[in-house]
Amino acid sequence: MLLWPDAYKSAGRRPLSLAERKRQLVRDQLGEAALRLLASQGYEETTVEQIVAAAGVSRRTFFRYFKSKEDVIVGSVGDLSATIRAELAARPEQENPQSAIRAALAVAVEQLASEPEKSVPIIRLLFDTPALHPPVPGAPVRAAGGVGR
């Protein structure tokens, strides 16, 4: 999908049917439009309405493929995770775990480096948007008014 469309090449998946390929194409185009807007305008400043207008689809179509604008980003990162998992699965069983992880991560970094115009803005968005940060265990939970509990 999105940033790294060949994430499943080495995962040994069956070829997609025509209908599946069409759905994947719509999802990819919608995701690309969303990521461009999110990276250029910022997460909080970008609305679903702007995303669907840029992609030329309806809100209903957007929500058929994504639960939220956050889901677009999570899906993109998930694709990279799938690449890492597939690379780890392809490593020789007798290989040292550190070497296997290093090799799998090298493939992911290579993918990121091959398209810096796509990957750098999304990585910046992830780092700069607190709403996209995973919760920290033991950290206070913020209420709607920003008061910790």
C-alpha positions as CSV (number, residue, x, y, z in Angstrom):
1,M,0.0,0.0,0.0
2,L,0.9,3.7,0.1
3,L,4.6,4.3,0.8
4,W,5.9,0.8,0.2
5,P,3.5,-1.0,-2.3
6,D,5.7,-4.0,-2.7
7,A,5.7,-4.9,1.0
8,Y,4.1,-8.3,0.4
9,K,6.2,-9.3,-2.6
10,S,8.5,-11.6,-0.5
11,A,5.6,-12.7,1.8
12,G,4.6,-15.5,-0.6
13,R,1.0,-14.3,-1.0
14,R,-1.2,-15.6,-3.8
15,P,-1.8,-13.3,-6.8
16,L,-4.7,-10.9,-6.4
17,S,-7.9,-11.3,-8.4
18,L,-9.0,-8.4,-10.7
19,A,-11.5,-7.2,-8.2
20,E,-8.9,-7.3,-5.4
21,R,-6.4,-5.4,-7.6
22,K,-9.0,-2.7,-8.3
23,R,-9.9,-2.3,-4.6
24,Q,-6.2,-2.2,-3.8
25,L,-5.7,0.5,-6.5
26,V,-8.5,2.6,-5.0
27,R,-7.1,2.2,-1.5
28,D,-3.6,3.1,-2.7
29,Q,-4.8,6.2,-4.5
30,L,-6.9,7.3,-1.6
31,G,-4.1,6.6,0.8
32,E,-1.6,8.5,-1.3
33,A,-3.8,11.6,-1.5
34,A,-4.4,11.4,2.3
35,L,-0.7,11.1,3.0
36,R,0.2,14.0,0.7
37,L,-2.3,16.2,2.5
38,L,-1.5,15.1,6.0
39,A,2.2,15.6,5.4
40,S,1.8,19.0,3.8
41,Q,-1.0,20.5,6.0
42,G,-0.5,18.6,9.2
43,Y,-2.6,16.0,10.9
44,E,-4.9,18.2,12.9
45,E,-5.4,20.7,10.0
46,T,-6.4,18.0,7.5
47,T,-10.0,16.9,7.3
48,V,-11.5,13.8,5.7
49,E,-13.5,16.2,3.4
50,Q,-10.2,17.5,2.1
51,I,-8.8,14.0,1.6
52,V,-11.9,12.8,-0.3
53,A,-11.9,15.9,-2.5
54,A,-8.2,15.4,-3.3
55,A,-8.8,11.8,-4.1
56,G,-12.0,12.4,-6.1
57,V,-14.1,9.9,-4.0
58,S,-17.0,10.1,-1.6
59,R,-16.8,10.1,2.2
60,R,-18.5,6.7,2.1
61,T,-15.7,5.4,-0.1
62,F,-13.0,6.8,2.3
63,F,-14.7,5.0,5.2
64,R,-15.0,1.8,3.2
65,Y,-11.2,1.6,3.1
66,F,-10.1,3.5,6.3
67,K,-11.7,3.9,9.8
68,S,-10.1,7.4,10.2
69,K,-7.3,9.6,8.9
70,E,-5.1,8.0,11.6
71,D,-5.9,4.6,10.0
72,V,-4.2,5.8,6.7
73,I,-1.0,6.4,8.6
74,V,-1.2,3.2,10.6
75,G,-1.8,1.2,7.5
76,S,1.3,2.8,5.8
77,V,3.4,1.9,8.8
78,G,1.8,-1.5,8.9
79,D,3.0,-2.2,5.4
80,L,6.5,-1.5,6.4
81,S,6.1,-3.8,9.4
82,A,4.8,-6.5,7.0
83,T,8.0,-6.1,5.0
84,I,10.1,-6.6,8.1
85,R,8.1,-9.6,9.2
86,A,8.4,-11.2,5.7
87,E,12.2,-10.5,5.6
88,L,12.6,-12.1,9.1
89,A,10.6,-15.1,8.0
90,A,12.9,-15.6,5.0
91,R,16.1,-15.6,7.1
92,P,17.8,-18.9,7.7
93,E,16.7,-20.5,10.9
94,Q,20.3,-21.0,12.2
95,E,21.1,-17.3,11.7
96,N,21.9,-15.3,14.8
97,P,18.8,-13.3,15.9
98,Q,20.7,-10.0,15.9
99,S,22.0,-10.6,12.3
100,A,18.5,-11.6,11.1
101,I,16.9,-8.4,12.7
102,R,19.7,-6.3,11.2
103,A,19.2,-7.7,7.8
104,A,15.4,-7.3,7.9
105,L,15.7,-3.7,9.1
106,A,18.2,-3.0,6.4
107,V,15.6,-3.9,3.8
108,A,13.1,-1.6,5.4
109,V,15.6,1.3,5.7
110,E,16.5,0.7,2.0
111,Q,12.8,1.0,1.1
112,L,12.5,4.2,3.1
113,A,15.7,5.7,1.6
114,S,14.6,4.8,-2.0
115,E,11.6,7.2,-1.7
116,P,12.6,10.0,0.6
117,E,10.1,12.4,-0.9
118,K,7.4,10.1,0.4
119,S,8.9,8.7,3.5
120,V,10.5,11.7,5.2
121,P,7.3,13.8,5.4
122,I,5.4,10.9,6.8
123,I,8.1,10.1,9.4
124,R,8.2,13.8,10.4
125,L,4.4,13.7,10.7
126,L,4.6,10.7,13.0
127,F,7.2,12.4,15.2
128,D,5.5,15.8,15.2
129,T,1.9,14.7,15.9
130,P,1.3,13.7,19.5
131,A,-2.1,12.1,18.6
132,L,-0.2,9.6,16.5
133,H,2.2,8.6,19.3
134,P,1.6,5.3,21.0
135,P,0.5,5.5,24.6
136,V,3.2,5.3,27.2
137,P,2.6,2.7,29.9
138,G,2.1,4.4,33.2
139,A,1.8,7.9,31.7
140,P,-1.2,9.9,32.9
141,V,-4.2,9.8,30.7
142,R,-5.3,13.2,29.3
143,A,-9.0,14.1,29.6
144,A,-10.8,16.2,26.9
145,G,-9.8,19.5,28.6
146,G,-6.1,18.5,28.7
147,V,-6.1,17.8,32.5
148,G,-4.2,14.6,33.5
149,R,-6.0,12.0,35.6
